[in-house]
Amino acid sequence: MNEEDSIDVINYAWIYNSKAKDMLVTSFSAFYAFIIILFALVLELAQVYDVEYEGKEHDGNLNESIHRNYSDTTEEQFNNYKNILFGIYMYGGSLAIFVFFYIYLLLKKNPNINKCLNSVASEVSIESAMTDEKSLTPHSRNVTHNRPSAGSLFERLGMVIFGIIGVVYYAFPLFIYVGDHEFKVLKLIQDILSIIFFFIQMHFLFCNSNLNIKSYHYLAKFGFMHLIATNIWTWIRYILIEETHMKHEIKDIILGDEELLSLYNNHTIILTDSQKESHSCVGASCVIEHFGAIMYTCIVEYSLICAGITFSLWRTINNCKSKDLTYVSRKKHIRIDCSNTTTGLFSGLAFFTTTLTCTAAFYSFQTVHEGQKAIVLFNATDLLQYSITIFVCCFAAWKMRFFQYNDAKSVAQRNQQYLDSLLLLLGVMGELLYSITGVVGLMGAKEFNSFNILLIITHLVRLCQVGTQSCLIYISMHLKACNEKFGNRKNKPGKEIITFLIISNMSMFLMNMLETGHVGASEEIVNFYGKYSWIVLVRSFSPLTIFFRFHSAVCFVEIWKNVYSNK
């Protein structure tokens, strides 16, 4: 092969094409995450079904079933060596990736640290692009923060709140281990790694949501995909833990009370605090037992948001131009136009106050062992909330009918809308599956009473509300109040309604969060799918229904900020 042919091969062969190499690395990194997620799913499901099979062998011993400790039923089953070693690999690998990001990429923006790293690298004779002073100017970096932000500020604030609760959940057992001579060292290591991972990931994603990596981008692609796999594994793990927890609660309620069993066909299964206290709860484990459902849900929400933000960062790796690598200071001030929001603000506060009152009444009914009244109040409140928000969403769409379609959006807005649409789709899927499952189960009832009719109406209205609100969010993302002919820029029609929808969705989010795990289901739904199958179907999507409310509020905040902006 002569020199001319060699040049042609280099010019046309895909193995010498930088875009082809980037595509190949992107595909392999996605495949790596896919394999890890499937492995985690199989590992966790195998453990759950092994424990369920062992539990069936001991069904004859009611005392053992009724007095089984919470820590024995939901934590120890996941603490075998296979799961712990896999968890150490996931969390340890993620922490190693963050060390790489902070030391070799982010710290390069500081000239003094850059000079120190170059000096150390030259002493140990490491030849790397990091030590090549010609590749970067003294004020340039391996990364840039000029790219569009992955996730809005309010979404990242929610991530921090959920993450703090997750850190508390992991940190609390460390106090239980003190003085316990039978604790597992590997379990302790996993908990410590998970605490560090949760906290460092919070800091990294909150401060670097607009990060784009130019150097080491091949390694960064695999790193981000490992982080995505870790968050999805955490999501799967705690959904299964929540399911297992509820399985034992329903089983203990039915098997432990013969009177309840005889009246089972005429009542609704209610998981009250008084019934949970029938378990032999010892010491500090009681705290996790009573707040476990909320903590599990927060960890699931945290993992979902982090996975979405990390995926958005993974998509933008190596998409910046060389001129973007120069340092540009980030904005430190935020200007918010709060005009035309007073009516919506106070209407939303009235909605929020009513929601808190109903939640307090719900807990008061549970305290006095009136579970039937509690669940009727819960569903009646839901029905009222959904009816109000359906009307408000339709009114908002009517108010915004003369807005201009905004197709010329910036890269930042397009990137934000992509992530919002992706997370909104996950929440909508959870809501639809949750409601459709309930409707199908209730329609199979042999007899219809007033309570079943209330549940059917609530589920149907919920479906309508989710569809109406999702359509409003998606349409409003592409609108702009800039038509002077109809006075849209000055009067800002619909802004007060969007303000109300922000507060109302946060109210429903808090209500569902506080009451999660306390309300079961109608007997017809449970019998239609089977007690355990219903738990798998519904409880798997319960965290997504809660996330839908939170993310809807975040989307309305973005609409409130962008649609009515004068820029």
C-alpha positions, 0 to 999 in steps of 0.5 A, spaced: 500 500 500 503 506 497 502 513 501 496 515 497 492 509 499 494 510 506 492 517 506 485 515 503 484 509 508 485 514 514 480 519 511 475 514 509 475 508 514 471 509 520 476 506 525 479 513 524 473 517 524 473 521 531 465 521 530 465 514 529 469 512 535 465 517 540 458 513 537 462 506 539 464 509 546 457 511 547 454 505 545 458 501 549 457 505 555 450 505 555 450 497 554 454 497 560 449 500 564 444 496 561 447 490 563 449 492 570 441 494 571 439 487 569 444 484 573 441 488 579 434 487 577 435 479 577 439 479 584 434 483 587 428 479 585 431 473 586 432 475 593 425 477 594 422 471 592 427 466 596 424 470 602 417 469 600 418 462 599 421 461 606 415 465 609 410 461 606 414 455 609 412 458 616 405 460 615 403 455 620 406 458 625 402 465 626 406 467 632 412 467 628 409 471 623 405 476 627 411 477 632 417 478 626 421 484 627 421 489 622 428 489 621 428 481 620 423 482 614 425 488 610 432 489 612 436 482 613 433 479 607 437 484 603 443 484 607 446 477 604 453 477 602 451 477 594 447 484 595 452 487 600 458 486 595 454 488 589 452 494 593 459 496 595 461 495 588 456 500 585 457 505 591 465 504 591 465 505 583 461 511 583 465 514 589 471 513 585 468 516 579 467 522 583 474 523 585 476 523 578 471 528 576 473 533 582 481 532 582 482 531 574 477 535 571 474 540 576 480 542 580 484 544 573 480 550 573 484 553 579 491 555 576 495 553 582 492 546 583 493 545 576 501 547 577 501 542 583 498 537 579 503 538 573 509 538 578 506 531 581 505 528 574 512 530 572 515 527 578 512 520 577 513 520 569 506 520 568 505 522 560 498 524 560 494 530 557 493 533 563 500 535 563 500 537 556 501 545 557 500 546 550 493 543 549 490 548 554 491 555 555 493 557 562 486 560 563 482 554 560 479 548 563 478 540 561 470 542 562 466 548 561 460 550 565 457 554 559 452 548 557 445 548 558 443 546 565 441 539 566 435 540 571 432 546 574 434 549 580 427 547 584 428 540 581 435 540 584 433 543 591 428 537 591 433 532 590 437 535 596 431 535 600 430 527 598 437 526 599 438 529 606 432 524 608 436 518 604 442 520 608 439 520 615 436 513 613 443 510 612 446 514 617 441 512 623 443 504 623 450 506 624 448 508 631 444 501 632 451 498 630 454 501 636 455 496 641 452 490 637 457 485 637 454 481 631 453 486 626 456 485 619 462 489 617 461 489 610 454 491 611 457 497 615 462 499 609 456 499 605 452 504 609 458 508 610 459 508 602 452 510 601 452 516 605 458 518 602 455 517 595 448 520 597 452 527 599 457 527 594 452 526 588 448 531 591 453 536 591 456 534 584 449 535 581 447 541 584 453 545 583 455 542 576 448 541 573 451 545 567 457 541 566 460 539 559 467 535 559 472 536 553 478 532 556 477 524 558 470 524 555 471 517 553 472 515 561 467 520 563 461 517 558 462 510 562 463 514 569 456 517 568 453 511 565 455 507 572 452 513 576 445 512 572 446 504 573 447 506 581 441 510 581 436 506 578 439 500 582 437 504 588 430 505 585 429 498 584 432 496 591 427 500 595 421 499 591 422 492 592 423 493 600 417 497 600 413 492 597 416 486 602 414 491 607 407 491 605 406 484 604 408 482 611 403 488 614 397 485 610 399 478 611 400 479 619 393 483 619 389 478 616 393 472 619 393 475 626 386 477 627 381 472 626 375 477 627 378 481 622 378 475 617 371 473 618 369 481 617 374 481 611 369 481 605 365 487 608 371 492 610 377 495 607 384 493 609 387 499 612 394 499 615 394 503 621 399 505 626 396 501 631 396 495 627 403 496 626 405 497 633 403 490 634 409 488 632 415 487 637 419 493 635 425 494 639 429 500 641 431 504 635 428 500 629 421 503 631 423 509 628 425 506 622 419 502 622 414 508 623 418 513 618 420 507 613 415 508 608 416 516 607 424 514 607 423 509 602 419 514 598 424 519 598 430 515 596 426 513 590 425 520 588 432 522 589 434 516 585 429 518 579 431 525 579 439 524 580 438 518 574 435 524 570 440 529 571 446 524 570 443 522 563 442 529 561 449 530 562 451 524 559 448 526 553 452 533 552 459 530 553 464 533 548 459 537 545 462 544 547 467 548 542 474 549 544 472 556 545 467 554 550 473 552 555 475 559 557 472 560 564 466 564 564 463 566 571 457 563 573 450 567 575 450 569 582 443 573 582 436 571 580 431 576 578 424 574 579 418 577 576 412 576 581 407 581 578 400 578 577 400 572 582 397 575 588 390 572 587 393 565 585 398 565 591 393 566 596 388 561 593 393 556 593 395 557 600 387 556 602 388 549 598 394 548 602 391 549 608 385 545 607 389 539 605 393 540 611 387 540 615 384 533 612 391 530 613 391 532 620 383 529 620 386 523 617 391 521 622 386 523 628 381 518 625 387 513 625 389 514 632 382 513 635 381 506 630 376 509 625 380 506 619 373 506 615 372 514 616 380 515 615 380 512 608 373 515 606 376 522 608 382 520 604 378 518 597 373 524 598 379 529 599 382 526 593 376 527 589 375 534 591 382 536 589 382 532 582 376 536 581 378 543 582 385 542 579 381 539 572 377 546 572 383 550 573 387 547 568 382 548 563 381 555 565 389 556 564 388 553 557 383 558 555 386 564 558 393 562 554 389 561 548 392 567 544 399 566 546 404 565 541 408 558 539 415 559 541 419 555 536 425 559 537 428 557 544 435 557 546 439 551 547 438 551 554 431 551 554 431 545 549 435 541 554 431 543 560 424 541 556 427 534 554 429 532 561 422 535 564 418 531 558 422 525 560 421 525 567 414 527 566 413 521 562 415 517 568 410 520 572 404 520 568 406 512 567 406 511 574 399 515 575 396 511 569 398 504 571 396 506 578 389 508 576 387 503 571 389 498 576 384 500 581 379 501 576 380 494 573 380 491 580 374 495 582 370 493 576 370 486 577 367 486 584 361 482 585 357 487 589 357 495 588 356 499 595 357 506 596 365 506 598 366 502 591 363 507 587 367 512 591 373 509 589 371 508 582 369 515 581 376 517 584 380 513 580 376 515 573 377 523 575 384 522 577 385 519 570 382 525 567 386 530 572 393 527 570 391 527 562 389 534 563 394 537 567 400 533 563 397 536 556 397 543 559 404 542 561 406 540 555 403 545 551 405 551 555 412 549 555 412 551 547 408 558 548 410 565 550 406 571 552 409 576 547 403 578 543 402 585 544 395 585 540 392 582 546 396 585 552 399 578 553 406 581 555 403 587 560 397 583 563 400 576 563 393 572 563 394 565 566 400 567 571 395 567 577 392 560 575 399 557 574 401 560 581 395 556 584 397 550 580 404 550 583 402 550 590 396 545 589 401 540 586 406 541 592 400 540 597 398 534 593 405 531 593 405 533 601 399 529 602 401 523 598 408 523 601 405 523 609 399 518 608 403 513 604 403 506 607 397 508 611 392 507 606 391 500 603 386 498 598 379 495 597 378 488 598 375 487 591 382 490 588 386 486 592 382 479 591 382 481 583 389 481 583 391 477 589 394 480 595 401 480 593 400 481 586 396 487 587 402 490 592 407 488 586 402 492 581 400 498 585 406 499 590 411 499 584 408 505 581 406 509 588 413 512 588 412 515 581 405 517 583 408 522 588 414 524 584 408 526 578 406 531 583 413 534 585 415 534 578 408 537 575 410 543 580 417 544 578 414 544 570 409 549 572 415 553 576 419 553 569 412 555 565 411 561 570 418 563 569 419 562 562 412 563 558 411 570 562 418 572 561 420 579 558 426 576 555 
